[in-house]
Amino acid sequence: MPRAPICPVYGECGGCSLQDIEYSMQLSKKVSELREVFRLQGVEIPADARVYYKNEHYYRNRMDFPFSNEGLGQRKKGKFNKLVHFEECFIANHGVNRVFKEVNAWFAANKEALDVYNVVTRHGTLRYGVIRSSFFSEDSVVTFILNPGSEKKEAHLEMIRKFAAAAEAQNVIAGYVKDNTDVSITSEYEVIKGSDILSEQMGPVRFHYHCQGFFQSNSPVAMDIIYWLKDKVREHYDILVDFFGGVGTFGLHLKDTADRVYIIDNEGFNYGCALKNVEAAGAVNTEVINKDAEKAGELGLDYKGKKTLFVIDPPRGGMHKKAMKYIMQSEPERILYVACNPHRQAVDIKAMEEKYEMKDLAVFDMFPQTRHVETAAELVLKGKNN
């Protein structure tokens, strides 16, 4: 059923695509499209697959806002070099919006002195304002992405320092991205105020994550995924391996379900925070291993004769062939597969059907007002009484 969109720039902004549809219909539409995606791969989604959702607005804990001569905004739909501007973003959480307004006020006060980067000519200084605000703990950061080759970099750093001194945002970062690439995260940065580490309270566990690293962008729905995973672990395991484990979000919530837990991730920021989180949680049975999943054969873990569970949450590209080969050869009794790209998940599940049967699949609306969802599948080794 159609409705009036809440955002005045809906249709122009490239961020949302479903605001003019009632939320219940958005969910139905997503599930219908998801069934078709899986059907095309020869995989049937259970008829009673559950759909989990929380807030349809004000949910994202991270937004990457480009700068234009009018301040922070978003890319115009179909126009990478054009921006639309607004007073608040209705899919960003309230903490993100507070910092957004604070940065735009600073921009307006310093507009004549600021040198905005031009994506066409690749000249200029000020590129992005990347804002993160933890949903449950309200820890916030803004990273000003600058062009390090600009002659005006130092002048902008001085203006950012003045912003930081007066800002309510707890943490302010200056990051550097060269003009030959368009990314909004970087390992080249300096802390102007506060810290480069944020925290979020996820149920009983407090997680630290890096301002330039990965963390689930919708904390309430991420908690739904965690509870779903915990519900699927019906018995105790000898070994639990959390592949693509990030800062330990899933592995640490499941640490009491196995004698030994291994959190595997190869991203440096994630690895460092995962170590910190394991120590803070007192998880003496948990080890963090800095390893790419496609090199899982180098882990040296012995699963023979041991009851084993794999939790996997790969990036949008899905699992590398070598990672898939390792999983199939290891034959864990159960696999819990979380996916931000259901199409790749369907391809992977089809590739595993010789050995694994899908027992359940759940849908998590991590991104309301857009076409994107996350899914989680329960796969069990054929021939096992699970």
N, C-alpha and C positions, 0 to 999 in steps of 0.2 A: 504494500500500500504506500503511495507516495506521501511525502510530508515536506514541509518547508525546512530547508537546511538551517542549522543553528548559526553557521559561520557566514558572515557577509561576503567573503571572497570565495565561497565554495563554487566550483566550476572553473574558476580562474587558477586557483592554487593547485599544484600538482600533488599535494599530500593526500587528500581524501578523495574517495570515489563513490561512496555509498550514503552520504549524509542525507540525501533526499528520499531515503527508503526507511520505513519503520524498522526499528532494531530487530524485532522478532522476524521480520522478513529478510533482513540481512543474514541472520543466522541460517534460515531455511535455504536461502540462495547459496550460501557458502557450502553447506552440507551437500546440496544437490550437485554443485560443481565438483566437490571433492569425490563423490561417488563416481562421477564420470571419469575423473582423472585416474582413479584406481581401476575402474572397469576397463579402460583402454590398455592397461598393463596386464589384464587378466586376473585381477585381484578384487574380490568382493568384500566390501565393508560390511560388518555385521549390521543387521537391520535395526538392532537396538543400541547402536553406538551412541554414547552419551556426549552431550555438548556442554562444555563448561564456559562460563562467562562471568564477568563482574561489571565494572563501570564502562558504559559506552562512551563517556567523555572524560577528559581530565585524567588520563591513565599513564601516558608515556613518561618515563623518568629520564629520557634523553632525547634532545632535539638538536639537529645540526642546522643552524640558521646562517645562510650566506649574508654578507653585507652588500648593500647598494648605496647609492648616494642619499637614500632616504632612511637608512638604518638597516636593522635586521629584518629579514623576511623569508619567503620561501620561493623556490623556482616556480615560474609560471608554467602551467600545463603545456607541454610541447614546446617550450621556449627556454632552453637552458641558460641563455644569456639575459633573460628578463626575470624580474622578481615581482611578487605581489606583497603588499604590506598590510598589517592588521594590528589591532591593539592587544589581542590575546589569541593563543592557539587552543582550540577546544579539544584537541587530543593530547596536549601536553598537560602534565599534572600541575597543581597549583604552585609548587615550589619552582618548577621550570618557568612558569609564567611570571612569577615575582622577579626572578633574575632577568628574564627577557625585558620586562618593563624598565628595570634598573639600567640595563645596558643601553636600551634605546634612549633613555633620558640623558645618559652620558654622551651618546652619539650626537643628540640634538644640541647639547651644550658646547660640543667641540667640533661641530660639523665643518666649519671653515678650515680647521687645521688638519682634519683627517683626510687620508689618501686611500680611497677605496680601490681594491684590486679589480681590474677589468678582465673577465675571462676570455674575451675576444683578442685583445691586444697583449694580454698576459703582463701588463704593467700595473703597478700599484702596490699597496702595502697590506691593507686590512682585508682579510679574506672571509673568515668565518667566526661566528660566536657559537661554540659548542657548549650547550648547557645541560647539566645533569643534576637531578635532585632526587635523592632516595625517597621512595613513597612512604615508608613506615618510619624512617628516622629523620627525614628532612635535612640530611646532609647535602650541601649543594656546592657546585663548582661551575665556573665559566672558563673555558679555554679560548683565548683570542688567537686565532690562527693567522700568522703573518707571513709575508713573503720575505725570506731572509736576505734576498738579493737587493731589496729596496734600499735606496740611500736614506729613506726616511724611517727606517726601522727603529733607530734609537729614539727619535722624537716620539714615535708611537709607544714605545716601551715606557717612556716617562709619563705619557698621558694615562697609560694603563695602570701605572703605579699609583697615580693620583686617584683613579677610579677605585682601586683596591683599598686604599686607605679610608675611603668614605663609604664603601659598599657594604650592604648587609650580607652579601654572598660570603660564605665562610672561606672559600678557597678560590683563588684566581691564578690562572696559568697563562703563560705566553708560549705558544707552540709555533714551530717553523716548518713550513711546507714550501718546497721550491716551485717555481712557476711552470715547470714542465710536467706537473702532475696535479690532479684535483682530488685530494683526499682531505679529510677533516680530523684525522687522528695522526699522531706522530710520536716517534721516540726522541725527537729533538725538541726539547721544551725546557722552560725554567719556571720554578714556582715563584710567583710574585707575592702571594699571600697564602697562609695556611699550609696545606699539604696536597700532594698528588694522590693521596689515598682517601677514598670515601668509605663509608660503612652503611650497611642496610640490615635491619632486623628481619629475618625471615623465620617466623615461628620461634622456636626456642634457640635458634642459632643466629649469631651476629656475624655477618660476612664483611670482610674488607675487600674492596675491589679498586683497581687503578683507574684514574681519570682518563687514561688513554687505552684502557683494556676493555674486554667484553664483560657485560653483565646483562641479565635478562631485562628487557625494556619495559615489562609490565609486571611489577612485583606481585600484585594480588593474584593474577592468573598463573604466574610462576608457582605460587603456593598451591594452586589447584593441581598443577602437574606433579608437584612434590607429594601431595596427599594421594594422588592416583598411583604413583610409583610405590609408595609405602603400602598401599592396599594390595598391590600385585605381588609383593614379596610375602608370601603366605607361610614361608618356613625359613629356617636358619640355613645359611650357606657357609661352606668352608672359605670360599673366595668370592669377592665382589670386585669387578673391574669397571671403573667409570671412565670410559673413553671420551675424549674431547671434554674433559671434566671441568674446564674453566677454573674458577676459584674454589671449586668443591661444592657447589650449590646442591647437587643431587647426592654425591658420594657421602658428604657429611651428614645429611639427613637420614641416610641409610646405613650409617656406620655400625649400628647395633644389630644389623641383620646378618652379619658375617664375621667370621673369626679374623679374616684379613681383608682389608679394603685398599685398593690401589686406584689413585686418581691420576689419570694420564692426560697431559696436555703439553704442547710444545711452544706455546706463546709465553715469552719471558715475563710479561706483566702478570699474566694469569698464574704462572708457576710461583712467583714470589708471594702473591697474595694467598694462594692455596696453602703454602707452607705456614704462613701466619695464621690462617684460619684453622688449620689442623691443630696447631699448638694451642690456640685460644680455646678450642673446643675440648681440649684434653683427650683427643682421639688417638690413644696409644696404639691402636690396632690399624691405623691408617698411614699409608705412605704415599707421598706425592712424587711422581716420576716425570721428569722433563723429557718427553719423547713424542715424536710425530707418530700418529696412528698408523701411517703406512709403513713404519719401521717397527711395528709391534712385535715382529719376529725376533727382535733384539732384546725384548723384555726379559727373557729367561725365566718366565713364570711356568711352573709345573702344575697342570690341572689334572693329571692322571689320577683317577680314583677319588677325585674331590668334587664335591657338589659346588657348582660354579654358576654365577649370575653375571651377565654383562649388561651394563647400562651404556647406551650410546646416544650421543646428541651431536651429530656431525654438522658442519657448516652447510650453506645452501647447495653446494656442489655435490652433496651426498658423500658416500664412503669411497675412498680410493680402492682400486682393485686389490692392492696388496693388503689393505686392512680387511676387506671382505674375505680374502683368501685365508687370512689368519683366523678370523672369527669362525669360518666354516671348518677349518682344521681343528680348532680348539674345542668345538662342540660343547659350549656351555649349555646347561639344562634349560635355562631361560634367558631370553634377551628382551630387554625393555628399550625400545627404539623411539626416541623423541626426535621430532623433525620440524624444522622451520620451512622446509621445502617438501610438501607432501608428494609432489610428482617424483622427486628423486627417491623418496621413501618407498613409493609404490614400485619403482624400478628395482630397488634393493630387495624388497620383500619377495618380489617375483624371482629374483636371482637366488634366493635362499629357500625356495619352496621344496627343493629336493630333500632337505633335511629338517626344515622348520615349518610349523603350522601356526598361522595367526589365530590366536584365541580371542583377542579383543582389540578394539581400536577406539580411542577417544579423541574428540575434537576440542581444541582450546582456542577461544577467540582472543588471541593475544593482541590483535590489532583491529578493534572496532572502527567502523567508518571506512575501512579499506577492504580489498578483496583477500587479504592475507590471513591465514590461520596457521596454528601449529597443531600437530597431531602426535599421538603416542600410541605405539602398538606393542602388544604383548605377544611374543613368539616363543613357542616351546618346541623342544627337540622331539621329533617324531619317535614314537616307541617308548617314551617316558610317561609314567603315570602322573601327570601334572594337572 
